[in-house]
Amino acid sequence: MKAAVCRNFNQPLQIEELFLAPPEEGEVRVKLSACAICHSDITYMDGGWSGTLPMVLGHEAAGEVAEIGVGVRNIAVGDHVLVTLVRSCGHCPDCERGEPYVCGTPFPIDDAGRLTTEKGEPVLQGLRTGAFAEEVVVDQSQLVVIPKSLPMDAASLLSCGVITGLGAVVNTAEVRHGASVVVIGCGGVGLNAVQGAALVNAAPIIAVDLVEEKLAAARDFGATNVINALSADVIQEVRDNTNGRGADYVFVAAGSPKAFEQGLELLAPAGTLVIVGMPPTGQKIAVEAGNIAGASQRILGSKMGSTRLRVDIPKLVALYESGRLKLDELITGRYPLEEINHAIDEVRADKALRNVIIFGKTS
């Protein structure tokens, strides 16, 4: 099968023929239809999180089940599925606590990946998935069956960008009706934080970015106010729109320590900063602890929107089918695998919300 392989950091991906081993116990082989490009893939490509090379990145995908291993339950050949990086065992303390998105249980596929070159060289499945490829083998817990009526390109966005942004609002922070919200960074994840805030009727919803086109998109996704941080005093603008208090919730979708620090300055007393974006390894933020305690403020991390796949995905599908969740509007371009480097460059240059790699025809 064809895959886009990362062989050197800060270099374009290489299209190669790889061998994919059959699924083992509890695993599933999926023939992919679509895989969206996430900034996390780009951070890995740029060496921001290190990692073993060669690897196949891509983790925001959808496709059709082609083969199942022994012990797979509730998934059948021919099913349409989301393919995610959220892998969970179901019985560790994290899973039993209802937090499968932080499950730390080792899986056999971690030690012996399913990808090799034609010469037998192991190739890592980046972000537990390796979906910049025509097919993947993953653990069954990483899949969610979806209706066959759901377009595959739109469906792929549910596997990461949507659940990460929207879930940070709805699940991690549990934002309520009427709360004031600021979202810093209006790419694919940030727009879904805006969309999540609109769904719970937060007000105002203030979007902050450096790119006018992204701010325009934020308005379409539910922002009541937008601020271009290049030309406006962000702190003053936020205070002017929150009766001088600051925001009840600030979601930082940009992977920037400076954005995290600015987010703290935008908080109201008893407000909550939610860190969603992930900067490269080793980057830190400066926090004056006494100010946080004195104002009774909170800092939360949000991984994958605190999503429980089998609980949350059906709800999101229903919202999309009812016209209340925007997915198609997130897609800027659709590209074949052979044009993946161009698609990535467009995302890197802030010329796209989400670009999607299409494997064959979408359905």
Contacts in CASP RR format, 6 or more apart in sequence:
PFRMAT RR
TARGET T0000
AUTHOR 0000-0000-0000
METHOD contacts of the structure
MODEL  1
MKAAVCRNFNQPLQIEELFLAPPEEGEVRVKLSACAICHSDITYMDGGWS
GTLPMVLGHEAAGEVAEIGVGVRNIAVGDHVLVTLVRSCGHCPDCERGEP
YVCGTPFPIDDAGRLTTEKGEPVLQGLRTGAFAEEVVVDQSQLVVIPKSL
PMDAASLLSCGVITGLGAVVNTAEVRHGASVVVIGCGGVGLNAVQGAALV
NAAPIIAVDLVEEKLAAARDFGATNVINALSADVIQEVRDNTNGRGADYV
FVAAGSPKAFEQGLELLAPAGTLVIVGMPPTGQKIAVEAGNIAGASQRIL
GSKMGSTRLRVDIPKLVALYESGRLKLDELITGRYPLEEINHAIDEVRAD
KALRNVIIFGKTS
1 17 0 8 1.000
1 18 0 8 1.000
1 19 0 8 1.000
1 20 0 8 1.000
1 133 0 8 1.000
1 134 0 8 1.000
1 135 0 8 1.000
2 15 0 8 1.000
2 16 0 8 1.000
2 17 0 8 1.000
2 18 0 8 1.000
2 133 0 8 1.000
2 134 0 8 1.000
2 337 0 8 1.000
3 15 0 8 1.000
3 16 0 8 1.000
3 17 0 8 1.000
3 18 0 8 1.000
3 56 0 8 1.000
3 115 0 8 1.000
3 123 0 8 1.000
3 130 0 8 1.000
3 132 0 8 1.000
3 133 0 8 1.000
3 134 0 8 1.000
3 337 0 8 1.000
4 13 0 8 1.000
4 14 0 8 1.000
4 15 0 8 1.000
4 56 0 8 1.000
4 57 0 8 1.000
4 132 0 8 1.000
4 133 0 8 1.000
4 337 0 8 1.000
4 340 0 8 1.000
4 341 0 8 1.000
5 13 0 8 1.000
5 14 0 8 1.000
5 15 0 8 1.000
5 16 0 8 1.000
5 18 0 8 1.000
5 54 0 8 1.000
5 55 0 8 1.000
5 56 0 8 1.000
5 123 0 8 1.000
6 13 0 8 1.000
6 44 0 8 1.000
6 45 0 8 1.000
6 53 0 8 1.000
6 54 0 8 1.000
6 55 0 8 1.000
6 56 0 8 1.000
6 57 0 8 1.000
7 14 0 8 1.000
7 53 0 8 1.000
7 54 0 8 1.000
8 53 0 8 1.000
9 45 0 8 1.000
9 46 0 8 1.000
9 47 0 8 1.000
9 48 0 8 1.000
9 53 0 8 1.000
10 45 0 8 1.000
10 46 0 8 1.000
10 47 0 8 1.000
12 341 0 8 1.000
13 45 0 8 1.000
13 57 0 8 1.000
13 132 0 8 1.000
13 340 0 8 1.000
13 341 0 8 1.000
13 344 0 8 1.000
15 337 0 8 1.000
15 338 0 8 1.000
15 340 0 8 1.000
16 117 0 8 1.000
17 117 0 8 1.000
17 118 0 8 1.000
18 56 0 8 1.000
18 115 0 8 1.000
18 116 0 8 1.000
18 117 0 8 1.000
18 118 0 8 1.000
18 123 0 8 1.000
18 133 0 8 1.000
19 115 0 8 1.000
19 116 0 8 1.000
19 117 0 8 1.000
19 118 0 8 1.000
19 120 0 8 1.000
20 29 0 8 1.000
20 114 0 8 1.000
20 115 0 8 1.000
20 133 0 8 1.000
20 135 0 8 1.000
20 136 0 8 1.000
20 137 0 8 1.000
21 113 0 8 1.000
21 114 0 8 1.000
21 115 0 8 1.000
21 116 0 8 1.000
21 137 0 8 1.000
22 29 0 8 1.000
22 67 0 8 1.000
22 69 0 8 1.000
22 137 0 8 1.000
23 29 0 8 1.000
23 67 0 8 1.000
23 68 0 8 1.000
23 69 0 8 1.000
23 72 0 8 1.000
23 114 0 8 1.000
23 137 0 8 1.000
24 69 0 8 1.000
24 70 0 8 1.000
24 108 0 8 1.000
24 109 0 8 1.000
25 69 0 8 1.000
25 70 0 8 1.000
25 71 0 8 1.000
25 108 0 8 1.000
26 68 0 8 1.000
26 69 0 8 1.000
26 70 0 8 1.000
26 71 0 8 1.000
26 72 0 8 1.000
26 139 0 8 1.000
26 140 0 8 1.000
27 68 0 8 1.000
27 69 0 8 1.000
27 72 0 8 1.000
27 109 0 8 1.000
27 114 0 8 1.000
27 137 0 8 1.000
27 138 0 8 1.000
27 139 0 8 1.000
27 140 0 8 1.000
28 65 0 8 1.000
28 67 0 8 1.000
28 68 0 8 1.000
28 69 0 8 1.000
28 72 0 8 1.000
28 75 0 8 1.000
28 81 0 8 1.000
28 137 0 8 1.000
28 138 0 8 1.000
28 139 0 8 1.000
28 140 0 8 1.000
28 143 0 8 1.000
29 65 0 8 1.000
29 66 0 8 1.000
29 67 0 8 1.000
29 68 0 8 1.000
29 135 0 8 1.000
29 136 0 8 1.000
29 137 0 8 1.000
30 61 0 8 1.000
30 63 0 8 1.000
30 64 0 8 1.000
30 65 0 8 1.000
30 66 0 8 1.000
30 81 0 8 1.000
30 83 0 8 1.000
30 135 0 8 1.000
30 136 0 8 1.000
30 137 0 8 1.000
30 138 0 8 1.000
30 143 0 8 1.000
31 63 0 8 1.000
31 64 0 8 1.000
31 65 0 8 1.000
31 66 0 8 1.000
31 134 0 8 1.000
31 135 0 8 1.000
31 359 0 8 1.000
32 61 0 8 1.000
32 62 0 8 1.000
32 63 0 8 1.000
32 83 0 8 1.000
32 131 0 8 1.000
32 133 0 8 1.000
32 134 0 8 1.000
32 135 0 8 1.000
32 136 0 8 1.000
32 359 0 8 1.000
33 62 0 8 1.000
33 63 0 8 1.000
33 64 0 8 1.000
33 152 0 8 1.000
33 153 0 8 1.000
33 156 0 8 1.000
33 358 0 8 1.000
33 359 0 8 1.000
33 360 0 8 1.000
33 361 0 8 1.000
33 362 0 8 1.000
33 363 0 8 1.000
34 61 0 8 1.000
34 62 0 8 1.000
34 63 0 8 1.000
34 152 0 8 1.000
34 153 0 8 1.000
34 155 0 8 1.000
34 156 0 8 1.000
34 356 0 8 1.000
34 357 0 8 1.000
34 358 0 8 1.000
34 359 0 8 1.000
34 362 0 8 1.000
35 58 0 8 1.000
35 60 0 8 1.000
35 61 0 8 1.000
35 62 0 8 1.000
35 131 0 8 1.000
35 132 0 8 1.000
35 156 0 8 1.000
35 356 0 8 1.000
35 357 0 8 1.000
35 359 0 8 1.000
36 60 0 8 1.000
36 61 0 8 1.000
36 156 0 8 1.000
36 157 0 8 1.000
36 159 0 8 1.000
36 160 0 8 1.000
36 161 0 8 1.000
36 331 0 8 1.000
36 354 0 8 1.000
36 355 0 8 1.000
36 356 0 8 1.000
36 357 0 8 1.000
37 58 0 8 1.000
37 60 0 8 1.000
37 340 0 8 1.000
37 343 0 8 1.000
37 344 0 8 1.000
37 347 0 8 1.000
37 354 0 8 1.000
37 355 0 8 1.000
37 356 0 8 1.000
37 357 0 8 1.000
38 58 0 8 1.000
38 59 0 8 1.000
38 60 0 8 1.000
38 160 0 8 1.000
38 161 0 8 1.000
39 189 0 8 1.000
39 255 0 8 1.000
39 347 0 8 1.000
40 59 0 8 1.000
40 127 0 8 1.000
40 160 0 8 1.000
40 278 0 8 1.000
41 57 0 8 1.000
41 58 0 8 1.000
41 59 0 8 1.000
41 127 0 8 1.000
41 132 0 8 1.000
41 344 0 8 1.000
42 344 0 8 1.000
42 347 0 8 1.000
42 348 0 8 1.000
43 49 0 8 1.000
43 278 0 8 1.000
43 280 0 8 1.000
44 51 0 8 1.000
44 55 0 8 1.000
44 57 0 8 1.000
44 126 0 8 1.000
44 127 0 8 1.000
45 57 0 8 1.000
45 344 0 8 1.000
46 280 0 8 1.000
47 280 0 8 1.000
48 280 0 8 1.000
48 281 0 8 1.000
49 280 0 8 1.000
49 281 0 8 1.000
50 281 0 8 1.000
51 124 0 8 1.000
52 124 0 8 1.000
53 124 0 8 1.000
54 117 0 8 1.000
54 121 0 8 1.000
54 123 0 8 1.000
54 124 0 8 1.000
55 123 0 8 1.000
55 124 0 8 1.000
55 125 0 8 1.000
55 126 0 8 1.000
55 130 0 8 1.000
56 115 0 8 1.000
56 123 0 8 1.000
56 124 0 8 1.000
56 125 0 8 1.000
56 126 0 8 1.000
56 130 0 8 1.000
56 131 0 8 1.000
56 132 0 8 1.000
56 133 0 8 1.000
57 126 0 8 1.000
57 127 0 8 1.000
57 130 0 8 1.000
57 131 0 8 1.000
57 132 0 8 1.000
58 126 0 8 1.000
58 127 0 8 1.000
58 129 0 8 1.000
58 130 0 8 1.000
58 131 0 8 1.000
58 132 0 8 1.000
59 83 0 8 1.000
59 84 0 8 1.000
59 85 0 8 1.000
59 126 0 8 1.000
59 127 0 8 1.000
59 128 0 8 1.000
59 129 0 8 1.000
59 130 0 8 1.000
59 131 0 8 1.000
59 159 0 8 1.000
59 160 0 8 1.000
60 84 0 8 1.000
60 131 0 8 1.000
60 156 0 8 1.000
60 157 0 8 1.000
60 159 0 8 1.000
60 160 0 8 1.000
60 161 0 8 1.000
61 82 0 8 1.000
61 83 0 8 1.000
61 129 0 8 1.000
61 131 0 8 1.000
61 136 0 8 1.000
61 156 0 8 1.000
61 159 0 8 1.000
62 80 0 8 1.000
62 81 0 8 1.000
62 82 0 8 1.000
62 83 0 8 1.000
62 146 0 8 1.000
62 152 0 8 1.000
62 153 0 8 1.000
62 155 0 8 1.000
62 156 0 8 1.000
62 158 0 8 1.000
62 159 0 8 1.000
63 80 0 8 1.000
63 81 0 8 1.000
63 83 0 8 1.000
63 152 0 8 1.000
63 155 0 8 1.000
64 78 0 8 1.000
64 79 0 8 1.000
64 80 0 8 1.000
64 81 0 8 1.000
65 75 0 8 1.000
65 76 0 8 1.000
65 77 0 8 1.000
65 78 0 8 1.000
65 79 0 8 1.000
65 80 0 8 1.000
65 81 0 8 1.000
65 143 0 8 1.000
66 77 0 8 1.000
66 78 0 8 1.000
66 135 0 8 1.000
67 77 0 8 1.000
68 75 0 8 1.000
68 76 0 8 1.000
68 77 0 8 1.000
68 140 0 8 1.000
72 140 0 8 1.000
73 140 0 8 1.000
74 145 0 8 1.000
75 81 0 8 1.000
75 140 0 8 1.000
75 143 0 8 1.000
75 145 0 8 1.000
79 145 0 8 1.000
80 145 0 8 1.000
80 146 0 8 1.000
80 147 0 8 1.000
80 148 0 8 1.000
80 150 0 8 1.000
80 152 0 8 1.000
80 155 0 8 1.000
80 363 0 8 1.000
81 143 0 8 1.000
81 144 0 8 1.000
81 145 0 8 1.000
81 146 0 8 1.000
82 143 0 8 1.000
82 144 0 8 1.000
82 146 0 8 1.000
82 155 0 8 1.000
82 156 0 8 1.000
82 158 0 8 1.000
82 159 0 8 1.000
82 309 0 8 1.000
82 313 0 8 1.000
83 129 0 8 1.000
83 131 0 8 1.000
83 136 0 8 1.000
83 138 0 8 1.000
83 142 0 8 1.000
83 143 0 8 1.000
83 159 0 8 1.000
84 129 0 8 1.000
84 142 0 8 1.000
84 143 0 8 1.000
84 144 0 8 1.000
84 159 0 8 1.000
84 160 0 8 1.000
84 163 0 8 1.000
84 304 0 8 1.000
84 309 0 8 1.000
85 127 0 8 1.000
85 128 0 8 1.000
85 129 0 8 1.000
85 142 0 8 1.000
85 160 0 8 1.000
85 304 0 8 1.000
86 100 0 8 1.000
86 101 0 8 1.000
86 141 0 8 1.000
86 142 0 8 1.000
86 304 0 8 1.000
86 307 0 8 1.000
86 309 0 8 1.000
87 103 0 8 1.000
87 107 0 8 1.000
87 128 0 8 1.000
87 138 0 8 1.000
87 139 0 8 1.000
87 141 0 8 1.000
87 142 0 8 1.000
88 94 0 8 1.000
88 95 0 8 1.000
88 100 0 8 1.000
88 101 0 8 1.000
88 103 0 8 1.000
88 105 0 8 1.000
88 141 0 8 1.000
89 95 0 8 1.000
89 103 0 8 1.000
89 104 0 8 1.000
89 105 0 8 1.000
89 107 0 8 1.000
89 141 0 8 1.000
90 96 0 8 1.000
90 100 0 8 1.000
90 103 0 8 1.000
90 141 0 8 1.000
92 103 0 8 1.000
92 104 0 8 1.000
92 105 0 8 1.000
94 100 0 8 1.000
94 102 0 8 1.000
94 103 0 8 1.000
94 104 0 8 1.000
95 103 0 8 1.000
95 105 0 8 1.000
98 308 0 8 1.000
99 306 0 8 1.000
100 141 0 8 1.000
100 308 0 8 1.000
100 309 0 8 1.000
101 303 0 8 1.000
101 304 0 8 1.000
101 305 0 8 1.000
101 306 0 8 1.000
101 307 0 8 1.000
101 308 0 8 1.000
102 303 0 8 1.000
107 139 0 8 1.000
109 125 0 8 1.000
109 128 0 8 1.000
109 137 0 8 1.000
109 138 0 8 1.000
109 139 0 8 1.000
110 128 0 8 1.000
113 122 0 8 1.000
113 124 0 8 1.000
113 125 0 8 1.000
114 125 0 8 1.000
114 137 0 8 1.000
115 122 0 8 1.000
115 123 0 8 1.000
115 124 0 8 1.000
115 125 0 8 1.000
115 130 0 8 1.000
115 133 0 8 1.000
116 122 0 8 1.000
116 123 0 8 1.000
117 123 0 8 1.000
125 136 0 8 1.000
125 138 0 8 1.000
128 138 0 8 1.000
128 142 0 8 1.000
129 136 0 8 1.000
129 138 0 8 1.000
129 142 0 8 1.000
130 136 0 8 1.000
132 337 0 8 1.000
132 340 0 8 1.000
132 357 0 8 1.000
134 337 0 8 1.000
134 359 0 8 1.000
141 309 0 8 1.000
144 309 0 8 1.000
144 310 0 8 1.000
144 313 0 8 1.000
146 155 0 8 1.000
146 158 0 8 1.000
146 313 0 8 1.000
146 317 0 8 1.000
147 317 0 8 1.000
147 321 0 8 1.000
148 363 0 8 1.000
149 321 0 8 1.000
150 317 0 8 1.000
150 320 0 8 1.000
150 321 0 8 1.000
151 328 0 8 1.000
151 362 0 8 1.000
151 363 0 8 1.000
152 362 0 8 1.000
152 363 0 8 1.000
153 331 0 8 1.000
153 334 0 8 1.000
153 356 0 8 1.000
153 358 0 8 1.000
153 362 0 8 1.000
154 320 0 8 1.000
154 327 0 8 1.000
154 328 0 8 1.000
154 331 0 8 1.000
155 327 0 8 1.000
156 356 0 8 1.000
157 327 0 8 1.000
157 330 0 8 1.000
157 331 0 8 1.000
157 354 0 8 1.000
157 356 0 8 1.000
158 313 0 8 1.000
158 316 0 8 1.000
158 317 0 8 1.000
158 327 0 8 1.000
160 304 0 8 1.000
161 188 0 8 1.000
161 189 0 8 1.000
161 192 0 8 1.000
161 354 0 8 1.000
162 192 0 8 1.000
162 316 0 8 1.000
162 325 0 8 1.000
162 327 0 8 1.000
162 330 0 8 1.000
163 304 0 8 1.000
163 305 0 8 1.000
163 307 0 8 1.000
163 312 0 8 1.000
163 313 0 8 1.000
163 316 0 8 1.000
164 189 0 8 1.000
164 192 0 8 1.000
164 276 0 8 1.000
164 302 0 8 1.000
164 304 0 8 1.000
164 305 0 8 1.000
164 307 0 8 1.000
165 188 0 8 1.000
165 189 0 8 1.000
165 190 0 8 1.000
165 192 0 8 1.000
165 193 0 8 1.000
165 196 0 8 1.000
165 251 0 8 1.000
165 253 0 8 1.000
165 276 0 8 1.000
165 302 0 8 1.000
165 305 0 8 1.000
166 192 0 8 1.000
166 193 0 8 1.000
166 195 0 8 1.000
166 196 0 8 1.000
166 199 0 8 1.000
166 305 0 8 1.000
166 316 0 8 1.000
167 192 0 8 1.000
167 196 0 8 1.000
167 302 0 8 1.000
167 305 0 8 1.000
167 306 0 8 1.000
167 307 0 8 1.000
167 312 0 8 1.000
168 193 0 8 1.000
168 251 0 8 1.000
168 274 0 8 1.000
168 276 0 8 1.000
168 302 0 8 1.000
168 305 0 8 1.000
168 306 0 8 1.000
169 175 0 8 1.000
169 181 0 8 1.000
169 193 0 8 1.000
169 196 0 8 1.000
169 197 0 8 1.000
169 200 0 8 1.000
169 202 0 8 1.000
169 249 0 8 1.000
169 251 0 8 1.000
170 196 0 8 1.000
170 199 0 8 1.000
170 200 0 8 1.000
171 305 0 8 1.000
171 306 0 8 1.000
171 307 0 8 1.000
171 312 0 8 1.000
172 274 0 8 1.000
172 300 0 8 1.000
172 301 0 8 1.000
172 302 0 8 1.000
172 305 0 8 1.000
172 306 0 8 1.000
173 249 0 8 1.000
173 251 0 8 1.000
173 272 0 8 1.000
173 274 0 8 1.000
173 300 0 8 1.000
173 302 0 8 1.000
175 181 0 8 1.000
175 196 0 8 1.000
175 197 0 8 1.000
175 200 0 8 1.000
175 202 0 8 1.000
175 248 0 8 1.000
175 249 0 8 1.000
176 200 0 8 1.000
176 202 0 8 1.000
177 200 0 8 1.000
177 201 0 8 1.000
177 202 0 8 1.000
178 201 0 8 1.000
178 202 0 8 1.000
178 203 0 8 1.000
179 200 0 8 1.000
179 202 0 8 1.000
179 203 0 8 1.000
179 248 0 8 1.000
179 249 0 8 1.000
180 202 0 8 1.000
180 203 0 8 1.000
180 204 0 8 1.000
180 206 0 8 1.000
180 241 0 8 1.000
180 242 0 8 1.000
180 245 0 8 1.000
180 246 0 8 1.000
180 247 0 8 1.000
180 248 0 8 1.000
180 249 0 8 1.000
180 268 0 8 1.000
181 193 0 8 1.000
181 197 0 8 1.000
181 202 0 8 1.000
181 204 0 8 1.000
181 205 0 8 1.000
181 206 0 8 1.000
181 247 0 8 1.000
181 248 0 8 1.000
181 249 0 8 1.000
181 250 0 8 1.000
181 251 0 8 1.000
182 206 0 8 1.000
182 207 0 8 1.000
182 208 0 8 1.000
182 238 0 8 1.000
182 247 0 8 1.000
182 249 0 8 1.000
182 250 0 8 1.000
182 251 0 8 1.000
182 263 0 8 1.000
182 266 0 8 1.000
183 190 0 8 1.000
183 193 0 8 1.000
183 194 0 8 1.000
183 197 0 8 1.000
183 205 0 8 1.000
183 206 0 8 1.000
183 207 0 8 1.000
183 208 0 8 1.000
183 218 0 8 1.000
183 223 0 8 1.000
183 250 0 8 1.000
183 251 0 8 1.000
183 253 0 8 1.000
184 208 0 8 1.000
184 209 0 8 1.000
184 250 0 8 1.000
184 251 0 8 1.000
184 252 0 8 1.000
184 253 0 8 1.000
184 254 0 8 1.000
184 259 0 8 1.000
184 262 0 8 1.000
184 263 0 8 1.000
185 207 0 8 1.000
185 208 0 8 1.000
185 209 0 8 1.000
185 214 0 8 1.000
185 252 0 8 1.000
185 253 0 8 1.000
185 254 0 8 1.000
185 259 0 8 1.000
186 194 0 8 1.000
186 207 0 8 1.000
186 208 0 8 1.000
186 209 0 8 1.000
186 211 0 8 1.000
186 214 0 8 1.000
186 215 0 8 1.000
186 217 0 8 1.000
186 218 0 8 1.000
186 253 0 8 1.000
187 209 0 8 1.000
187 214 0 8 1.000
187 217 0 8 1.000
187 253 0 8 1.000
187 353 0 8 1.000
188 253 0 8 1.000
188 330 0 8 1.000
188 353 0 8 1.000
188 354 0 8 1.000
189 253 0 8 1.000
189 276 0 8 1.000
189 277 0 8 1.000
190 251 0 8 1.000
190 253 0 8 1.000
190 276 0 8 1.000
191 214 0 8 1.000
191 217 0 8 1.000
191 218 0 8 1.000
191 221 0 8 1.000
191 330 0 8 1.000
191 353 0 8 1.000
192 221 0 8 1.000
192 330 0 8 1.000
193 251 0 8 1.000
193 253 0 8 1.000
193 276 0 8 1.000
194 205 0 8 1.000
194 207 0 8 1.000
194 218 0 8 1.000
194 221 0 8 1.000
194 222 0 8 1.000
194 223 0 8 1.000
195 221 0 8 1.000
195 222 0 8 1.000
195 325 0 8 1.000
195 326 0 8 1.000
197 205 0 8 1.000
197 222 0 8 1.000
198 205 0 8 1.000
198 221 0 8 1.000
198 222 0 8 1.000
198 223 0 8 1.000
199 319 0 8 1.000
199 324 0 8 1.000
199 325 0 8 1.000
202 249 0 8 1.000
203 224 0 8 1.000
204 224 0 8 1.000
204 225 0 8 1.000
204 241 0 8 1.000
204 242 0 8 1.000
205 222 0 8 1.000
205 223 0 8 1.000
205 224 0 8 1.000
205 225 0 8 1.000
206 223 0 8 1.000
206 224 0 8 1.000
206 225 0 8 1.000
206 226 0 8 1.000
206 227 0 8 1.000
206 237 0 8 1.000
206 238 0 8 1.000
206 241 0 8 1.000
206 247 0 8 1.000
207 215 0 8 1.000
207 218 0 8 1.000
207 219 0 8 1.000
207 223 0 8 1.000
207 225 0 8 1.000
207 226 0 8 1.000
207 227 0 8 1.000
208 226 0 8 1.000
208 227 0 8 1.000
208 229 0 8 1.000
208 234 0 8 1.000
209 215 0 8 1.000
209 218 0 8 1.000
209 226 0 8 1.000
209 228 0 8 1.000
209 229 0 8 1.000
210 228 0 8 1.000
210 229 0 8 1.000
210 230 0 8 1.000
210 350 0 8 1.000
211 350 0 8 1.000
212 228 0 8 1.000
213 350 0 8 1.000
214 350 0 8 1.000
214 353 0 8 1.000
215 223 0 8 1.000
215 226 0 8 1.000
215 227 0 8 1.000
215 228 0 8 1.000
216 226 0 8 1.000
217 329 0 8 1.000
217 353 0 8 1.000
218 226 0 8 1.000
219 226 0 8 1.000
220 326 0 8 1.000
220 329 0 8 1.000
221 326 0 8 1.000
221 329 0 8 1.000
225 237 0 8 1.000
225 241 0 8 1.000
227 234 0 8 1.000
227 237 0 8 1.000
227 238 0 8 1.000
234 262 0 8 1.000
234 266 0 8 1.000
235 262 0 8 1.000
235 265 0 8 1.000
235 266 0 8 1.000
238 246 0 8 1.000
238 247 0 8 1.000
238 266 0 8 1.000
239 245 0 8 1.000
239 246 0 8 1.000
242 268 0 8 1.000
245 268 0 8 1.000
245 269 0 8 1.000
246 266 0 8 1.000
246 267 0 8 1.000
246 268 0 8 1.000
247 266 0 8 1.000
247 267 0 8 1.000
247 268 0 8 1.000
247 271 0 8 1.000
248 268 0 8 1.000
248 270 0 8 1.000
248 271 0 8 1.000
248 272 0 8 1.000
249 271 0 8 1.000
249 272 0 8 1.000
249 274 0 8 1.000
250 263 0 8 1.000
250 264 0 8 1.000
250 266 0 8 1.000
250 267 0 8 1.000
250 271 0 8 1.000
250 272 0 8 1.000
250 273 0 8 1.000
250 274 0 8 1.000
251 274 0 8 1.000
251 276 0 8 1.000
252 259 0 8 1.000
252 260 0 8 1.000
252 263 0 8 1.000
252 273 0 8 1.000
252 274 0 8 1.000
252 275 0 8 1.000
252 276 0 8 1.000
252 277 0 8 1.000
253 276 0 8 1.000
253 277 0 8 1.000
254 277 0 8 1.000
255 277 0 8 1.000
255 278 0 8 1.000
255 279 0 8 1.000
256 279 0 8 1.000
257 279 0 8 1.000
257 283 0 8 1.000
257 284 0 8 1.000
257 285 0 8 1.000
260 273 0 8 1.000
260 275 0 8 1.000
260 285 0 8 1.000
261 285 0 8 1.000
261 286 0 8 1.000
261 287 0 8 1.000
263 273 0 8 1.000
264 273 0 8 1.000
264 287 0 8 1.000
264 291 0 8 1.000
264 292 0 8 1.000
264 297 0 8 1.000
264 299 0 8 1.000
267 273 0 8 1.000
267 295 0 8 1.000
267 297 0 8 1.000
269 295 0 8 1.000
269 296 0 8 1.000
269 297 0 8 1.000
270 295 0 8 1.000
270 296 0 8 1.000
270 297 0 8 1.000
271 295 0 8 1.000
271 296 0 8 1.000
271 297 0 8 1.000
271 298 0 8 1.000
272 297 0 8 1.000
272 298 0 8 1.000
272 299 0 8 1.000
272 300 0 8 1.000
273 297 0 8 1.000
273 298 0 8 1.000
273 299 0 8 1.000
273 300 0 8 1.000
274 300 0 8 1.000
274 301 0 8 1.000
274 302 0 8 1.000
275 299 0 8 1.000
275 300 0 8 1.000
275 301 0 8 1.000
275 302 0 8 1.000
276 301 0 8 1.000
276 302 0 8 1.000
276 305 0 8 1.000
287 299 0 8 1.000
291 297 0 8 1.000
292 298 0 8 1.000
292 299 0 8 1.000
307 313 0 8 1.000
316 325 0 8 1.000
319 325 0 8 1.000
320 327 0 8 1.000
330 353 0 8 1.000
330 354 0 8 1.000
331 353 0 8 1.000
331 354 0 8 1.000
331 355 0 8 1.000
331 356 0 8 1.000
332 346 0 8 1.000
332 351 0 8 1.000
332 352 0 8 1.000
332 353 0 8 1.000
332 354 0 8 1.000
332 355 0 8 1.000
333 343 0 8 1.000
333 346 0 8 1.000
333 352 0 8 1.000
333 355 0 8 1.000
333 356 0 8 1.000
334 355 0 8 1.000
334 356 0 8 1.000
334 357 0 8 1.000
334 358 0 8 1.000
335 342 0 8 1.000
335 343 0 8 1.000
335 355 0 8 1.000
335 356 0 8 1.000
335 357 0 8 1.000
335 358 0 8 1.000
336 357 0 8 1.000
336 358 0 8 1.000
336 360 0 8 1.000
337 357 0 8 1.000
337 359 0 8 1.000
340 357 0 8 1.000
343 352 0 8 1.000
343 355 0 8 1.000
343 357 0 8 1.000
344 355 0 8 1.000
346 352 0 8 1.000
346 355 0 8 1.000
347 354 0 8 1.000
347 355 0 8 1.000
END
